[in-house]
Every structure is written in structure tokens, then in C-alpha cells.
Amino acid sequence: MIEISIDGNTIPAEEGSTILQVARDNKIPIPHLCYHPALKPSGSCKLCGVEVGSPSGKQVVMLSCILKVKEGLVIRTDSPLVAAHREKAFAKLLTLAPESQRIRDLADRFRVPVPPEPNGCIRCRLCVRVCNEIVKARAIKMVKTESGSKVVPGEGKCIGCGTCANLCPTKVMRITDRDNVRTVSIRNEVVSRLPLERCEACGNLYATSDFLAHVAKTTSPHPDTKVVHHLCTACAKMMSDRALTENERIRK
């Protein structure tokens, strides 16, 4: 047996063992992902770096899964040098697996700041602008958070028109029609759930009652507004084509 120092504590260690093995045996936490006791160490994840003195006397970071113990070796597992190394290592891993909860949980356990989990939103604000400026429902908004700007449900009432989802270039805004209900969501965050109405011609569910009420309200003051028929896009086009054909026949 030999003795080494880890974080100011003298630790006995078997010759040939690695710093990570000794740390694990003594309940000293060092982050790691690619280590397995049944396999030869590879140092792939780079998370297990520790501070150690080099032959030149300069303090450097070395991977504890590879570094073998030596008599009198002095190791620090929690220093500014180690913290900077871990932050770079976690950042690199998250560029490869940005949605990995295991990596994020490990970073949180060791108090390593990492970029927020991406949600596919590119902050183009198309959804917010069209809802505010064209639809005028003000059902979604952009707010500033500690991790950056984020689209969230607004104080207004969503009418389930689906315009935001149609414009969203990354499809973070979504509409799902199921069981006579339309759900509008920002990824997994629900903006609204609204009942769907049926087309008067074909009987298919096609629009929310809130949307139809909104259309009726916004078009009612117009002098050229005619009797409103609740028709889906396909039936409205078919009726329009028939009307055009009839007008052409009359002109002839």
C-alpha cells in the first residue's frame, strides 16, 4: 500500500490502481460517464479530470480514470482549474447530446453551469407577431428568463386558429386534433384545449368554436359580409369553384 493526498486528506491506495478507483472506494465524488470497472479506461468523456502537480511544478488537470497512483501524489478534485475543465467537458458532451437528462443531472450535482436545454425555438417571434398583429388574440408572448428569451402562453385567449403553428419554421408550435378537441402547444406546454366544430357541408371537424366566433365578430361590421357558412377549406373551395362556373355559364 502507498499513500496519496486527495483534497487534503491522506488516503491509502493499492499500487496499480487509478485515482478514480481510489476516489470511488473512499466515497470521494468525481464525475464520470465513460468509466466502467469491467473495461479498460478510455478517457472519452473527459469529465473525471483532477488537479495534480506536473514534473515542472505546474498544476495541470489529468483524467483520474487513467492516472495511476504514486507515493506522495497530491490530488485536488474541486479547484478553479478543475471547475474550468469540467465546464468545458460538460459543454462538449451537451453539443453531442443536448437533451440528455443524465448529463444535465450530473452537471447539476457537481454545480457545473451548462447551457439551457434547447427546445427547438429559434426566437424568430413569428408566432408572437402574427398572434398579436393579425389574429389579435395575444395568446402567446416572448418573455426573458435566466436562460434567455422564451415563448410562453400569454394573458390573452387562444382561439385555436393554428396560425402560429403554420408559421413556425421549426414546428415548436403545434396543433393536435384528437377526440373532437384541438390542442395548441409550445412543445410540451399547453396553450389551449378547445372543442372543434363540424363543417356544415361534409360534417368533418375543422375549426374551433372560438375561432369561428372570432371570425364572425371581426367580419360583422364589414358592409360586404354575407351570410356566414361554416365550411371547411375543401368544401369552401368546392363551393367557390361552383360559383365561378355558374357565373361563367350566366355570362355566356
N, C-alpha and C positions, 0 to 999 in steps of 0.2 A: 504493500500500500504506500501511496505517496500523499502529500498534502498540497492542496491548491487553495487559493483565496477567491471566493465569489461574493461580490458586494460587501467586502469587509469581513466576511465570515470564513474561518478556516474549515475546509471540507476535506475529508479523506476520500481518496479515489483510487480505483484499481488501474494499474498501468494498462495501456492499450485502449482504454475507454475514451469516449469523446466527451467534450464539455456538456453537450446536450444530454447525454445519457446520465452523467453525474447530476446535472441540474434536475432532471426528471426524478431520479432516485431520491433526491433531497427536497422534493416539492418546491423547487425554485422555478417560477414560471418564465418560460421563454416561448414566444410564438413560433409555430411551425405548421406547415401543411404537407410538405412532400416527404417528411420523415416517417419511416415505419421500421420497427425493431427487427423485422424479418428480412429486410432488404438492405443492400449496401447504400450508404448515404450518397445523394447526388447533388445536394445544394441547389436544387432547381428553384424553389420558391423565394429564397434569399431572406426569409423573414427571421431566421434564427441568429442573426448577427449579434455579436457581443464585442465589447471593447477589450482590447488586450495590447500590451506593450510590444512593439516590434524590436528586433535586434538593434536598430538605430536609436532606440529610446523613444520614438514617436508612437503615440497611441493610435491604433488602427482598429477597424472593425473586421472581424473574421467570422465565418459561419461556424456556429457551435456544433452543428451536426457532423462536421468534417474535422474540426480542430481537436487533436488528441491532447490529453492531459500531460503536463510535465511538472516535475517538482518545483514548487515555488511560483507557479503560474498565477498571475493576478488578473482576475476577470471582473468586468462590470457589465451587468445586464440592463442597467437603467441609468443612462447618462445622456447628455445632449448629443453626443456623437452617435450613440445607438438610436436615439429617438429620430434623428435626421435620416439615418439608414433605413429604419423601419417605415418611415413615411414614404420614402421613395419606393421601397419594395411593395408596400400595400398599393400604392398608386399604379405601379406597373401591373400588378395582378388584376386590379379592377378595370384596367383598359382591356384586358382579355376576357374578363367575366364581370361586367359592370353590375349585373343583377344578382351576383352570388351573395346570399344572405350569410353563408358561413364565413366568408371573408370579412364581411362588414361586422358581423358579431365579434369576430376575433380582434378586429381593429378597435372596436369599442371597448372590449375587455382590457386591451393594453393602452387605452387612451390615445390612440393614433388618429389624428384627423384625416378623413378621406373625403373625396368629392361626393356630393349627394347622388343617390341612385337616380339614373336617368329614367324619364317616363315617356320619352318619345316626343315631347313637346319642344319645338324649336323657337317658341316665343314670337311667332310671326304676328300674333294678335288678330289674325283674320277672323277667328270665331267671335272674339270680343267686339270687333269693329262692326261686323255685319249684324250681330245681335243688337247692338246699341244704335247704329246709324240707319239700318234698313228695316229690320224686323221691329226694332224699338221695344223689345221685351226686356232688355237688360237682365237677362237670366244668368249671365256669366261675366266674370271680371278678372283682371290681372292684378295680383297683389304682390308685394315684396315680402319675402320671408328671409330667415337667416341663411338659407341655402340658395337664395336667388329668387327671381320672379316666378310666379306660378299662376296658372289659370285655375280658378275655383268657382263654384256656384255663387251667383250674385244675389242681391236682395230682391231683384225683380222676379217675375213669374215666367217660367219656361212654358212655351205654348206647344212644344214638341214638333216644330216645323221641320227640324233636321237640317236647316241651312248651315249651321256651324259644322256638322259632320260632313256635309257635302263639300265644304270649302277646305276643311283641314287637310293639309298636304301630307301629314304623317299618320292620319287616321287615329289620333289620340282621342278626338271627339267621336263618339259612336252612337248610333241609334240601333236599337234592337226591338223588333216587334215579335211579341210572344204572348199567347193566351189573351188576345184582344187588348193588350196593353203595349204602349210604346215607352221604352226606357231610353232616356238620353243620359249619357255618362261621359265623364272625363277619365278615361282609362277605367279604373275601378271605383271611382267616386260618382255616385248617382246625382244627377242634376234634377231629374224629374221622372215620374212614372205617371202616364196619362192614358185614359181609355181611348180606343180607336173607334171611329165611325165607319159605316159601310157606304160604299158607292151606291147611289140611287139606281144606277143602270145595271151593273153587273153583280152587286152585292158583296164585292171584296172589301175587306178592311183596308183603308188607305190613308186616313188622316185623323188627327186627334180632334176632339170636340173643341178644345181650347183654341186650336189653330183655326178651325172653321169660324168660330165666334170672332176671333181676331180679324179675319178677312172680312167678315160681314160688317164689323164695326168700322174698319178703316176704309171700306169702299162705299158705305151707305151714303155719305154726303155727296158723292160724285153724281152729277146730273145724268150721265150716260149709263149708270148702273141699271142692269136689267134684273129680271127675276133670277135669284140665285139658285143654281142646281148643284148639289153635292155630287160631283163626278170625279172619279179617279183620272189619272193622266191619260190612260189608254182610251177610256170612254169619252173624255173631253176632246181628244184628238179625233176620235171617230165621229163625234157629233159635229165638230168643226169641218171635217172633210165633207160630210154630208151636206152641210150648209153651203159650202163653197160650190159643190156640184150642183145643188139646186139653184143657186144664184146664176151660175153659168147657163143652166138649161133655160131659165127665165129670160136671160138676155138674148138668147138665140131665138 
